[in-house]
Amino acid sequence: MTAPFPSVAPPPRLLLGPGPSPVDPRVLEAMARPTIGHLDPAFVAVMDEVRAMLQPLFGTSNALTMPMSGTGSSGMEAAVVNLVEPGDRVLVGVNGVFGGRMCEVARRAGAEVVRVEAPWGKPLSPDDFTRAAAGRGFRLLCVVHAETSTGVLQDLAGLRTAADAMGALLLIDAVTSLGGVPVELDLHGVDMAYSGTQKCLSCPPGLAPLSASDRALRRIAERTHAPVSWYLDLSLLSDYWLGKRGGGRAYHHTAPINMVYGLHEALRIALDEGLETRFARHEHVARGLRAGLAALGLELPVAEGERLPQLTLVRAPDGVVEAAVRRFLLHERGIEIGGGLGDFAGKAWRIGMMGSGCTEASAEQCLLGLAEALRAQGASVVDPMDAAREAWRA
Ligand code: PLP
């Protein structure tokens, strides 16, 4: 019998949504290299290099800095199930989808969850957390650094002090921030952070880089019960990624070898570019994109100064069918952008300019495509590129 289907032939797509982002060809090429064993000394050397290259991305010297097998959500689960024991009180900042998901993960881990809400599209302040704690002790304070559902950048300054006042460890979701904006775990006293490979690292989805401070590791060592997840148990994973106390690597699960090659190459690309240069590129492209969007008469619901450069929320004007614009872009131009979620469902688009997809050329294709899509719905719009180019020249 022959295979009933031909080989997968993905259509050409420019990925300008909330992720995945365009994968650098160097990453795909690295992933196509021969698979070797997960305990082969040659692979262990690659693992050590991945750990070493993740540290500057996370702005940390944490020894336990490594990728979890699984997408960003595996990092979220790992952080929560390792730091929380049933009955612990956990404070979670919720101003979009992913804060809500953290609440659910913590609830399932047996935590007593207290939500600290801000309107979608607005960041939270350290005072919001202090007020919600109301003098009670908490095990964990959680916040989303880059809320992909709204494009809000959460300032981390002051959160360590707020966490200390309630005796909490500080956990951040850095899925969309890592590689696009500075993360700086050590500067902000963050105890644990997790990310994903498919956003500003421009690697396919499949790994969740995670970093844990010594304080977080002490908390894990003091647990009275083992974490409910064996697969995500950081103590066991540490014996594989860092090695056992007596030396040597202990098999835990078979690492996704070729994904690790891909992440290795993605990290080399980020460090070769230089992190400052990379962050400045994201800012630069966003400046032109925002100017072009303004020229199209489109409104950005997130206030200036609180916006992520790598993810822009755009309000769909009255009279324009939001989903029809996305359909036009995908089917007529091969461009993927995201729709709004939650409070913004059916009312906004999310445009991602992430990693290797973050270029003036991508922004131009997106702006011109949007202009055509709006015209197709009868809107009268000007060419957005004059404004975009002027912003890029400034
Ligand atoms: N956290 C944030 C901020 C995200 O943007 C995402 C995915 O978009 C996740 C968590 C979950 O990651 P994944 O879909 O890779 O499991």
Residues whose N, C-alpha, C, O or C-beta is under 5 A from the ligand:
A	BS01	PLP	P18 T71 G72 S73 S74 F98 A146 E147 T148 D173 V175 T176 G196
